[in-house]
């Protein structure tokens, strides 16, 4: 169910799509949840990241307008072996990720710096 309330938008999903996505990760669940969130937001997000699905992306504002875009390479080469409750998030190797595109839809930054390495 979806509707507008005043200037806002609200969506109600009568099922636990978030839990289903976590447990089974069917593509249609991911697409449905993403479209519902985008619709309810009412506007494009200020940052869009196009990357392989193993890349987790988050953006936030720090201090007076410093925009941080955090990209995390979530590839786990241990195939999630080990007991989940005692699993330590160790990485023995890193697999390079290519073709990541970060698009700013609002307030284009005057400069960007890539970390680690402090490359502009």
N, C-alpha and C positions, 0 to 999 in steps of 0.2 A: 504494500500500500504506500502510495506517495502522494503528497499534497503540499501546497504552499500555505504557510501560516504567517499572515502579515507580510513582512519583507523577507521572511526566511522560508526554508524548505525543510521538510521532514520526510523520512522514509522509514517504514517499519517492515522488517522481514520476519515473517511468522515462523521461521526456522533458524537454527543456529548455524548460519552459513559460515561464520567465522570459525567455529569449532570444526565444521566439516572441512573447510579449507585447510586447517592445521592438520587434521588427521588423514585426509585423503588427497588433497591438492589437485582436484580435477580442474582443468583449464577453465571450464565454464563458471566454476565457483569464483575463481580469481577475477575473471572478467566482469561478472555480475557485481561483485563487491566493489571493484574499482569504479564501475560506471555509476553505481548508486552513490558512492562518496563524491565523485565529481559532480553529479547532478545536484546533490544536496548542498555542496559548497557554493553553487551558483556562479562560479567564475573559474577560470583556468588557474591552476596553481602557479605561484610566482617562479617556480623552478620545475623543469621537467627533465628527467634523466632517461635516456635511451641506452640500454646496456643489456648484456646477457642476464638471464634470470637469476644467476647466482650472485649478482651485485645487489646489495641492499643500499638504498639511498635515503638520506634524510637531510633536510635543511632546517636551519633555525637562525634567528637573529641574536647576535651577541652585542651587548653594549648599545651604543648609539648608531645603529644601522649597519653594523658589520654582519654580512650574510655569510654563514658557514654552510657549505654543502659537504656532507660527510658521505663518502662512498666506501663500502665494506665488501671485500671479496670473500664471499661466504663459502667458497669451495672447501669441502672437508675431504681430504684424500684418505682419511682413515675409515671411510664409509660408515661413520657413526658407530664404530665398535665400542663396546664398553657399556656399563650400566648407566642409563640416562640420569639417575639421581646422583651418581658419583662421577659423572663425566667431567673431565677437566678440559677446558677449551684450548688445547695445545695444537700448534701447527708445526709439523715437521718440514713442510715445504710449501711454497707458494706457487701457484700457477698463474701466469700472466693473463690479464684480461685485456682485450682489444676492442676498438670501435665503440668506446663510451662517448656519448654526446650529451652535454649539459646545455640546456636551453633556458634562457632567462626570459620570461614572458612579461615581467614588470620590472621597472627600475633597473635598467641595464647597468651592471657594475662598471665603474671607471677603470678598475684594474682587478686582476685576479692573480692569485699565487697558488701554486701547486705544492702540496706537502706530501711526503717529506722531500726535502731538497730545496725548498724556498725558491722554486722556479717561477718566474713571472710569465 
